[in-house]
Amino acid sequence: TNTPNKHSPIESHSFPSSTIPDKMKMVAVQTNTPNKHSASFRTKSIELFDRVLRRDGGLLVLLTLLAMPLLFSQLFLSTDDSNRVLTETTADRPMMNVADVNSHINMTALLERDPVDNIRSYDLDDLLRVIPYYDHAMALLIYDPIDDRFFAYYSTNHRWKRGCEELIVSIRMIVYILRRLFPQRFTPTSPEFAMVISAGDVPGVRETSCVKKKDYPCSPMDLPPILHFGHVFQLPLFPSMIAMPSSKHLKCFNYWTRFGSVCEEFQPIRPGNPHGFVFGANVDLAWEFLIPQVIWRGEDHQVFQSIVSKLIPRGVTGSDAMDVLRDHVDELIPQYKGVVYTADAEREARETKSGKLPWANMKFSNHAKDSKLYLQFRQAGIPVTREYMDNKDLAKFRYQIDLGGGNSAGTLEKLAMPGALFHHTTATKEYYFNRMKPYEHYIPVAPDLNDLWKKYIWAESESPDRAKTISEEGTKLAASFGTPEGFEDIFEEYMRKPLLRVMEAYEPSVYKPWRTIVNEHIEGSTMKPIVRCTASGPYDCQNIVGKKFFQELRVDEDIIEEEQY
């Protein structure tokens, strides 16, 4: 059920021509259509020609009259064709696919396009068109004025994977924010309201060839807004997708809605607030005394072991095993590439006996439980793990890098620290990344980390003063989240504005009840209500379905499923 049909709109969809912007229209003009203006003019020309011949037969007049039908015929044809282009009906227009759009749309404008400022009007039928583009972690959120409650619907054609819990948490918080921000919109006398939301570190869309190749856009330009709580794609693969705060930050937006004050997580760390931002001034850490290493800690989830086991031949150990890894380092994903860089840096420090610390200190804080391969890696001389570090420990280092990974500090938390941030450019971004500027708030690092060593040398040896200034500006940006004035502006831009625009764009159903529209939806799946929320208080929601429903949709995520795409 997860394999897109060859006729699926995911792989080879056609845009409804009525929604194609004027600049993107391609019109196939037919020139063989009979032209009534041309025929009428030719008849009149023949009659006039006959009268002139009877009268004087002037050669000049004859030649002129012979030329005029051709000139005016072409003129009328051209004018008529132009009118036909301007007045063509929807049925006459050719359909467009993604390849057509990619060939004609202004890609620069698409990259700079703010999805919040380009929300189009939509209805419930439009929202149902989003379902085939997703594989998991997407829900239809509907407010029913009759019950005065919110309902979240989930497609039975979607999988339920680890991380879908983020979706439920986001639903529970966003309905409360909606109710508190717009009380007059959600009353028993209000019309219904509906929107699509999704959640996760990466949008749970189907991994089609368009998504893999990043051949954007991968969805129609007129697809309704999708509020994604988590990381969204850097490129406009889905132009209507709007970046919203992940559940970790969303609770601070929820807190602001409820109390009108900033949550403790965005305020400086202090006694009684161990989870706040670690600013250098609060923990007495100055730039000059920070440890000059690139630091990262995160959790391992068996991926590194499985990758390494495929690269190291059986029986190869010690330095020989490390040599194999170095030869294949570009085949590793960034977190595991960082581990190899660290092992190399430690080896070099031992061999040179210079007394200098290894430049890299990127390791997992622990290994996957019950891994039969872990001991083999240690025997092969690959130091996969190191001690766990909390944010106060990480803040002692001069260079942070945001490689992600379980239980690792986030980008905003690392910006707050007294060291400089090597910001790892990836295929996704968070809601506030538009406020971060390269070489102003952070030092950019390539997706494959191949320039990490050069950037380290630049910051540590060539431009240390510039690196320090970048660190200070990054700290100021992070600090703005912790002040009432700063967070009020952040709340307006990333919460109130997108929610208001989405609400204003929704057109309630007139001819059918919303439940009928949802129940009649047949796209190879059934929409099931999974959560209902009164939203009179924080987290005021109840599950509608039991564990059995989710167990039937759950998949074994330890198996790499590639054939479905």
Protein Blocks (a to p, Z undefined) as FASTA:
>chain_A
ZZccfkbcklmcccdfklgcfklpccdddfkbccfklmmmmmmmmmmmmmmmmmnopakl
mmmmmmmmmmmmmmmmmmmmmmmmmmpcfklpccddfklmmmmmcfklmmmpcfklmccc
ddfklmmmmmmmpmbhpacddddfklopacddddfkbccdehjlmmmmmmmmmmmmmmmm
mmmlmcfkbccddddddedjbdcbdcdfklmnopacfbdfklccdddeddddfbafblmb
ccdddfklmmmmmmmmmnopacfklpccdehiambccdfklnopafklpccbddddddde
hklmmmmmmmmcghiacjllmmmmmmmmmmpcfklmmmmmmmmmmmmmmmnonopacfbd
cddfbdcehiaklmmmmmnopafbccdddfklmmmpmbdcdebjehiacfklmmmpmbdc
dddddfbdcfklmmpcghklbccddfklpmmmmmmmmmmmmmmmlmmmmmmmmmmmmmmm
mpmklmmmmmmmmmmmmmmmmmmmpccdfkbcfklmmmmpcghiacddfbdceklaghia
cdfbdfklmmmmpccfkbccfklZZ
